Amino acid sequence: METQTVYFSDRFFSTGLTDIRDEDNNKIGELDLQSMFSSGIHVLDERGRMTYSGKFRFFSNTWLVLNRDGDEIGALKAKMAFFKKQYAYVGRHDEFRIEAPAFSKEYTVTTVRGDIVAEFARTDGMFSSGAFALKNRSSLPMEELILVVMGVHAIQKRQSAAAST
C-alpha cells in the first residue's frame, strides 16, 4: 500500500471483511475483523494475504500491532488526560502520541518531538459502526497506522462498554 490517504471501517458486530480504499475509491486491501469477542484484526493486501495484525494483550487494555510472522512491532495504550483524548504508541520506529480534543473526531499522530506523522478522522454517524479516513504523512507503513487507528477505536469501545455497566 503506497497510498497516502485511505478509508476503512469497522462493522456493526465487529466481525467479517471490510474494504480498505484509496482516494480514488479503489480497493487496495481488506480488514479481517476476527470476531466480536476477540477484537483481533488482520490487514490483508490486495491479494488477500495477511500483512499485519492487531489484538489486545491478554487481560490488558494494551493493543498490540504484530507483523505477518506474529512478532510484536508496537503497543498502543490510552493515557490519562483532561479535556482531550490521548494515546501513546511505542513502535519499532519511534514513540508517537495520538491526541484529539475531548469531543472531536479528528486525531493527530505526532512524534514526541511534535512532528506530524499522520492524521485521521472518524467519518461515521452517531449510530453507525466506526468509519475512518487516514492520511499518512510519514514513511511508516500504512498497514501499521491502520491498526493503530483500529486500536484507538477498540480501546474506546472497551471504555464505553465498561462505563455503561
C-alpha positions as CSV (number, residue, x, y, z in Angstrom):
1,M,0.0,0.0,0.0
2,E,1.7,3.2,-1.2
3,T,-1.3,5.5,-1.0
4,Q,-1.2,8.5,1.3
5,T,-4.9,8.6,2.2
6,V,-7.0,5.5,2.9
7,Y,-10.6,4.9,4.0
8,F,-11.8,1.9,6.0
9,S,-14.4,0.9,8.6
10,D,-15.5,-1.4,11.4
11,R,-18.6,-3.4,11.2
12,F,-21.6,-3.3,13.4
13,F,-20.8,-6.6,15.1
14,S,-17.0,-6.2,14.6
15,T,-16.8,-9.4,12.5
16,G,-16.1,-10.1,8.8
17,L,-14.3,-8.4,6.0
18,T,-14.3,-4.7,5.2
19,D,-12.6,-2.9,2.3
20,I,-9.6,-0.5,2.5
21,R,-10.0,2.1,-0.2
22,D,-7.7,4.8,-1.6
23,E,-8.6,8.4,-2.6
24,D,-10.0,7.2,-6.0
25,N,-12.2,4.6,-4.2
26,N,-10.1,1.7,-5.5
27,K,-9.9,-1.3,-3.2
28,I,-6.3,-1.7,-2.0
29,G,-6.9,-4.3,0.7
30,E,-9.2,-5.5,3.4
31,L,-9.6,-5.6,7.2
32,D,-10.5,-9.1,8.5
33,L,-12.3,-8.4,11.8
34,Q,-11.8,-11.7,13.5
35,S,-14.8,-11.8,15.9
36,M,-16.8,-9.6,18.2
37,F,-15.3,-11.5,21.1
38,S,-11.6,-11.4,20.3
39,S,-11.2,-7.9,18.9
40,G,-8.4,-9.2,16.7
41,I,-7.9,-7.7,13.2
42,H,-5.8,-8.7,10.2
43,V,-4.8,-6.3,7.5
44,L,-4.9,-8.1,4.1
45,D,-3.2,-6.8,1.0
46,E,-4.9,-6.7,-2.4
47,R,-4.2,-10.4,-2.9
48,G,-5.8,-11.4,0.4
49,R,-2.5,-12.1,2.2
50,M,-2.2,-11.0,5.8
51,T,0.4,-8.3,6.2
52,Y,-0.1,-7.0,9.8
53,S,-2.5,-7.8,12.7
54,G,-3.7,-6.2,15.9
55,K,-5.1,-7.6,19.1
56,F,-5.4,-6.8,22.8
57,R,-2.7,-8.2,25.1
58,F,-4.2,-11.0,27.3
59,F,-6.1,-9.5,30.3
60,S,-4.9,-6.0,29.3
61,N,-6.1,-2.8,27.6
62,T,-2.9,-2.6,25.6
63,W,-3.4,-3.0,21.9
64,L,-0.6,-4.9,20.1
65,V,0.5,-4.5,16.5
66,L,2.1,-7.6,15.0
67,N,3.9,-8.3,11.7
68,R,2.9,-11.1,9.4
69,D,5.1,-13.5,11.4
70,G,3.3,-12.7,14.7
71,D,6.2,-10.6,16.1
72,E,5.2,-7.6,18.2
73,I,6.2,-4.3,16.4
74,G,4.3,-1.9,18.6
75,A,2.0,-1.3,21.5
76,L,-0.8,1.2,22.0
77,K,-2.2,2.4,25.4
78,A,-4.6,5.1,26.5
79,K,-3.2,7.9,28.6
80,M,-4.9,9.8,31.3
81,A,-5.7,13.3,30.1
82,F,-8.2,16.0,30.9
83,F,-10.2,17.8,28.2
84,K,-8.7,15.6,25.4
85,K,-8.3,12.1,24.2
86,Q,-4.7,10.9,24.4
87,Y,-2.9,7.7,23.5
88,A,0.7,6.6,23.2
89,Y,2.0,4.2,20.6
90,V,5.5,2.8,21.0
91,G,6.6,1.1,17.8
92,R,9.9,-0.2,16.4
93,H,10.4,3.1,14.6
94,D,9.7,5.6,17.4
95,E,7.2,6.7,20.1
96,F,4.1,8.5,19.0
97,R,1.3,10.5,20.6
98,I,-2.2,10.3,19.4
99,E,-4.4,13.2,20.5
100,A,-7.8,14.8,19.9
101,P,-9.8,17.4,21.7
102,A,-12.4,16.0,24.1
103,F,-15.4,15.9,21.8
104,S,-13.6,15.9,18.4
105,K,-13.5,13.1,15.9
106,E,-10.2,14.3,14.4
107,Y,-6.9,13.0,15.7
108,T,-3.3,13.9,15.1
109,V,-0.4,11.4,15.4
110,T,2.9,13.1,16.3
111,T,6.4,12.1,17.3
112,V,7.5,13.1,20.8
113,R,9.3,16.0,19.1
114,G,6.0,17.2,17.8
115,D,6.4,16.3,14.1
116,I,3.1,15.3,12.5
117,V,3.2,11.7,11.3
118,A,-0.5,11.1,10.4
119,E,-4.0,12.5,10.8
120,F,-7.2,10.5,11.0
121,A,-10.8,11.3,11.4
122,R,-13.9,9.3,12.3
123,T,-16.3,9.8,9.5
124,D,-19.3,7.7,10.6
125,G,-22.6,8.9,12.0
126,M,-23.7,8.7,15.6
127,F,-25.4,5.3,15.5
128,S,-23.3,3.5,12.8
129,S,-20.1,1.5,13.1
130,G,-16.8,3.3,13.0
131,A,-15.5,4.5,9.6
132,F,-12.2,6.3,9.3
133,A,-10.1,8.5,6.9
134,L,-6.4,8.2,7.5
135,K,-3.8,10.4,6.0
136,N,-0.2,9.1,6.3
137,R,2.4,11.9,6.2
138,S,5.4,9.7,7.0
139,S,7.3,6.6,5.9
140,L,5.5,4.4,8.4
141,P,3.7,1.5,6.7
142,M,0.1,2.4,6.1
143,E,-1.0,-1.0,7.4
144,E,0.7,-0.3,10.8
145,L,-1.1,3.0,11.0
146,I,-4.4,1.4,10.1
147,L,-4.0,-0.9,13.0
148,V,-3.1,2.0,15.4
149,V,-6.4,3.7,14.3
150,M,-8.4,0.5,14.8
151,G,-6.6,0.1,18.2
152,V,-7.7,3.5,19.3
153,H,-11.3,2.6,18.2
154,A,-11.1,-0.8,20.0
155,I,-9.9,0.9,23.3
156,Q,-12.7,3.4,23.1
157,K,-15.3,0.7,22.5
158,R,-13.9,-1.2,25.6
159,Q,-14.0,2.0,27.7
160,S,-17.6,2.8,26.6
161,A,-18.7,-0.8,27.4
162,A,-17.0,-0.6,30.9
163,A,-18.7,2.8,31.6
164,S,-22.1,1.5,30.7
165,T,-22.1,-1.4,33.1
